[in-house]
Every structure is written in structure tokens, then in C-alpha cells.
């Protein structure tokens, strides 16, 4: 996702409709537009950024502090939390408590939380959900550069002659940046290589796709380094002047990859494709290697990062326009959290806990005699300590680990048994919030004031434009209040985020004589007015460069003791777990185009939910055949750690032997499809990042005796069903249902799911012999609820019914009544269909009508006629596929 938070303007802030209850998208929803002069996106927003206005409703919001399920005052809740943590520290020591925080926090929130835990409680046990996505990049940067630094900037995407995507589906996950690259390609002729086991939307624009065997990235890049050595394509002068340990890294690469034939065989790639990639890299000075979760989320993630970085160091391609290794983040403030020590093994301002001088420096700056002496527990180990009862009190902020963390069922059991679980969040009903003892209502986007940092080190001001509703408070305020109640008031005097930012900036420059790249000295004296007016700026921002720094390391000097970068000798090794006879398939997890993290907000937006309405496991047709599965079947996925149930989707884009499942689904939207329950708790030994891309699973078909759908204005959680999913639609929620045995009486089933009729009119149809049941209730506003049940494969299309629910107080005439009973849409009823372009709400049915009627013959025509694909462009690959299939159908 492009980071829209710091790069938006708001046209109005009227009270929005409630998207969680299926708001109709009327004029009460605030509209959101990109900031045309922000250098991160120049006004372009992805589908999720463009839909932010539709996530601002209060339905489902946590508005008051809660203790044990009852409403409490802030004083009572804060006293309860402070007393709980203080008592735990007194009885069991500081390492019996922990914080688990998030890239959704602003930098000021993060700073205060880290200061409280590491400086005054005296434990390193604060970690972040960035551990699940970026920790391997952090570790790789620290090993190679001496500090966690991304050297380049977004302009490099436009100045590269070769762009290499590694484990990154940027067309979906970073569409604004990807479109910048494609636009530049029109003038530069940039070549694009995609290295990914799956054929993703990003591959549609690639000159070369290398579908490597999962877990073989180190082998591929060691092979590249060995090839650069063999062919003399090194910058030996740069290496001699600016780097160390080259020979060790080159020898390890040569041992791993003696020739291209060995690399191709080990990576399961055609030899000619590997040779072409190596040749392009060797001959192209302006080469940018862009990597993301496909690299990081691995038990060898840190080594993968360093294998990539080694190739750039060997060619001196770092700190130059269009060249360098470029790690892209997923969350709005993953980088900001890394700056302030949000990771358990770091101090604030990029200082290392292991360094006694750094500990002494931070201790003196904070006047914190209890400053931790050792790193804390990283995320997976932290939750294991909760499960073992070693951590007695846990505070989770702005994240949902009961869904996102690996071995999620064990994590849930641990939270249930923990003495004190505190959750600060926006949403009241996340899977994690349901396990909390105390809930604290935190400010959400639009209500928060502070700063965030994006992937190119650019700090941006986020300015609140809505008052916080109910008893909602900013995270920094909540943490500050708890710190004061724990006896640390003198160290937590903050009354606004500007004061926190000044302290954060002052720490970055404290006793920093240029040894640390992270330097905000030029911002350390900002008063409130200048903080409010702060323009986007890339760190470092030393006092001598108040406008910031776009690229780093152009001078070849690195923040290491001798000023040299380090080559890291790495060797390919197998992932922690392999497939076997019992679990012969390899599962990869990742993102959907229009969803965000665990769907707690984006899942409530109809146009974001419509493109992928159900959890689906993607399989190659050959694998489906071997497992007795067909398109649309239900499949159960079993790993050594848990299970999930998902709809089968067949695609030749999925490599044989591998499966893909989206990470977003949770217990609020489906019966049993939490990807985290399947994932292994195995981690990278250096970064502590878990393996989320390499999960051995078994597959089996789940036979259904009936299927159904329920459309209702109410939001509910069906029970007693083998399968159900929920998605938001305009004016309603639609539930997909299924069970093993046909219901003996569909009317009884309907009455168990539908609300009591009360004064409503009820329309019923039952044909038990054929297993057909239809029920609908009407009130003064039109359709209230309807349920359709049929044998598998015999349900009608619900689109015309969804259009009825979306309409304002629709009249239901006799034609509609007959349609409700028959299950067939009235003649002439136009439907939108599954949403293809989420930015502009353009559905498949409308696209097909335009193609069928000859109004459009290609993607550009669809853009001109309907607007589809003209905003962020992430739907363009799907539009191309639709046009191609339409052409084939016409030719047939």
C-alpha cells in the first residue's frame, strides 16, 4: 500500500455513514484526495487510500475505556493499568511485562512507549508488528552499513535503467510507486525483472519473470555475485576504498554457486533466464533492487537481504541515482518505529542495546537509572513467553496479533491465560480485543497528530482534521498518563506531540559527532508553529542540512568503526520446514489488492470488499486435480500448527506444488480462515522474523450438501455452520453460507438466521424435495433481509438483490415479489457485478457490457469510458485479462 496518511488533503469532514453497517456511500461521507505537492505520491492514492473516508464511521469503534467488559472512566482504567504493571514488576521483575506495538502508531506514540518500557520499567520487552515484516531488512542493513538505513529515494525508481523486484508484488502493494516506474519506463526504456515464485500482477509489465523455488533467493544472488566476479563486472576500486570482507563473501558465493547451471537447477529456473538476468545486472550501472516481504518473511531473511546488498556493494551501485538496494515497507510508520527503538533489540535513535556506550548515553539523556541492559524478547519469543506464563502483563497497541502472528491459536491460548492483557485500539471487536482484560479507546487516522516516516526516510506531518469521538484519546497521551501513575511523571511531562518530537530529535543528535547517520538536529528546536508547518523532509536532517538528504553513501562513507561497508558471507540453506508425504503442498501467504492487514477497517468498505469477497486458496489446476478439488470447492488446509477453510481458486499463475492464501481474513469475516493459525513459529536466527512464505500443508475437499446466501442490514456472526463468510455491501452485509447436509427445513434455518419478523412482511418459498428455500422480510424501508438456500451450484446471482439493498428506500412492487420467490432478477435489472476498479467502483458486469456493446475494445477505452484503471492502476492487469477473455470469447 502506498502510504497515504501524510499525503492527503480533506475536502470536508462531515459525519460519515457507517461502513461497518454497509453505508450507502451518500454525501455524508468525507471525500479524500491526494496532496498534489507531496513528494511521496504527488496526489495519487491507491484503492485503500482513496477509500479512507469510508473507514471513518463510528460503527464498531471503541469509544470508552472498558474493564472486564464494562465501561469505565479514564481515571479508573489508567489507574488499573498502571497498578497492574507496577504490581507485576514488583512481584516478578521488569521482564514479566511487555509491550507489543505497531507501525500504525505515530512516531511520537512509539517514542513514549519505548521510553517507558526500556528506560523506566527497565525491560527490553517492547517489540512491534514490524518484526513480522521488516526485521530482516533492519538486521541486513545493520550488518552491511552499520546502521538501519535505506540509502535511496523514490526518484531512483524513475532513474533506474534496470528495476529488479524481489518478493514484491508492487503493482498491488505499492501501486503508486510502481506506476511511477512504469511512467518513467516510457521514456527511459527501463527493464523490469520480477523474482517471485508466483506470477503476480507485477509480472504483467515485466521483461523477465524468474519464478524461483521458494527459499532459494540466497542461491540466486550468490550466483549473481559469483558471476560478477567471473566476468570482471566489479568495481574493484570502489570495493578497495569503501568496503571490507569482500573475499570472504565472494568465496562463499562461489562455493554455493560454482556456475549458472548449478544456480538454475537449485532455483528450478531455466538456465537461459538466469543468464539473461545476470547479464542485464552486470551491464546496467543504474540498477535498483526493490525487495519486500518475499525476502524478509523467511528463516533466512537477513541472509537474503545481505546477498542482495553484496551485489550492489560489489558494483559500487549505492548512493547513486537509480541504483541501490531498496527495502519497501508496508505500514504507514514502520520506519518511524525503527527510528525510536520500537524493536526489542534496539535503543532509540538507531543506537544498539549491546553497546555499553550507547546505553550510557541514552541513560543520561533520559535520566533513566533503570535503563535496560539487554535486548528484550522479539515478537514470536514474546508471545511464547506469554503462553508459558513468564510474561504476566502485556499491553498491545494498534495491532491484531491474534490474526497476524504465526501459530496464532497458541498465541490466543496464551492471551486467555495471561494475568493482565491491555489493548489500545480503534476497533472494539478485533480478534485480539476479544481476549483483553482492559480496552483503551485510541485515536484513529484523521484524529491523530504527529509524524510518520516512509520507506525513503521522509518524515511527514500527520495533522488531525476531526475531533476524537467519545472518550477517545491519542496513544501518546494514554502511555504518558500510565507512566505518570507508575511514578515517572518527571520524565513524561508531555502535553502535546511537538514536545515529544523535539525530544526525539534532540536524542538523535546528542553526542552524535557524525558517527550515527540518523540525525534530526536541524529539527530539534522546532516550536509549536514550526512543528505544525513542518514540510516533508528526508533524514538525516543535521543542523547543517535543514532541508534533509535524498541519498546516502554517495561519498562511500558508512557508519561503521572504520567507515567501510561490510560484505557479509552468506550461504544458501533450506527453510526450517519442508513438505513431506503428509503435507505435500507448500503454502505462501500475502496480501490482496484492496485489503489492509487484518481487515478491521478496510473490510467494512463495500468497494474494497467486493473484488475478493471470500477467502480463497489459489492452486495450480494440476494440484487441484491430484487433490480431487475443482474451482469453487471448499478446501481444508492443515499445517503442523493449525487449520483453515477456504474456497478453491484455480490459476496457472500458481506454481505446481505451491498454494497461496491471503493473510487478511479473521474471525469477524469468516468461520475459519486465519492464515496466522497455519504459520510456523520458526524465525530467522538473526532478525527474529518468522517464516510466513514457506508453510507445508495438506489439502482436502470439504463436501457441501447445501449452499446459501443471507443479505441483511444487520451485522452478525453465524454459528453452527461449516462455512460462512461476510462482506460489506452498500446498505447491507452479505453472508455466504454452507453446510454438509441439506437442511430438513430451510424455513427453520432462515428463522434462526433472520431477525424476528415483528411487524415486517414475510415472503417464503420452500421446495424441500429439491432443497430450495427462499425467505425475505420487508419493512417500511424496503428489503430488510433475505435468505436463499440451494444445492451446491444452484444459487442465483445475488447482484440484483444487492442493488435493491443499496437503493434508498426502494419500492417493492409485484414484479419484485415474484423475483424474490423465483430467485431470478427482474427483466432489465442492471448490475455492477464484482468490483474490479475499487478506486472508482467499476464492476465486472459494467465492464463486460461496455465490451459487449462495442463501447470499448481495450483497457484505454475502458479508462476513458468508465474511469477504470485511471487512478492507482492496480486493477490494470485484471482489466487486461478481462479484455483478453472477451476477445477470445468473441473469436470463439
Secondary structure, DSSP 8 states (H G I E B T S, - for coil): ----GGGEEES-------GGGT----TTS--EEE-TT-TTTTT---HHHHTGGGG---TTB--S-EETTEE--HHHHHHHHHHHHHHHHHHH-GGGEEEEE-TTS-HHHHHHHHIIIIIII----EEEGGGGTTHHHHHHHHHHHSS------THHHHH-SEEEEES--HHHHSHHHHHHHHHHHHHH--EEEEE-SS--GGGGG-SEEE---TT-HHHHHHHHHHHHHHTT---HHHHHHHEE-HHHHHHHHHHH-SSHHHHHHHHT--HHHHHHHHHHHHH-SSEEEEE-HHHHSSTTHHHHHHHHHHHHHHTT-SSSTT-EEEE--SSTTHHHHHHTT-STTB-GGG-BTT-HHHHHHHHHHHT-TT--SS----HHHHHHHHHTT---EEEEES--HHHHSSSHHHHHHHHHH-SEEEEEESBS--TTGGG-SEEEEB--TTT--EEEE-TTSEEEEE---S---TT-B-HHHHHHHHHIIIIIGGG---SSHHHHHHHHHHHHHTT-SSSSS---GGGTT--HHHHHT---EES---TT-TT--S---TTS--SSTTS-EE---------S----SSS-EEEEEE--SS--TT-TTGGG-HHHHSTT-S-EEEE-HHHHHHTT--TT-EEEEE-SS-EEEEEEEE-TTS-TTEEEEES---TTTBSS--HHHHS---B-TTT--B--S-EEEEEEEE--SEEEEEEESS-----S-SEEEEEEETTEEEEEEEESS--S-HHHHHHHHS---TT-EEEEEEETTTTEEEEEEEETTEEEEEEEEESTT-----HHHHHHHHSSS----HHHHHHHHHT---TT-----SEEETTTTEEHHHHHHHHHTTS-SSHHHHHHHH-TTSSS-TTHHHHHHHHHHHHHHHH-
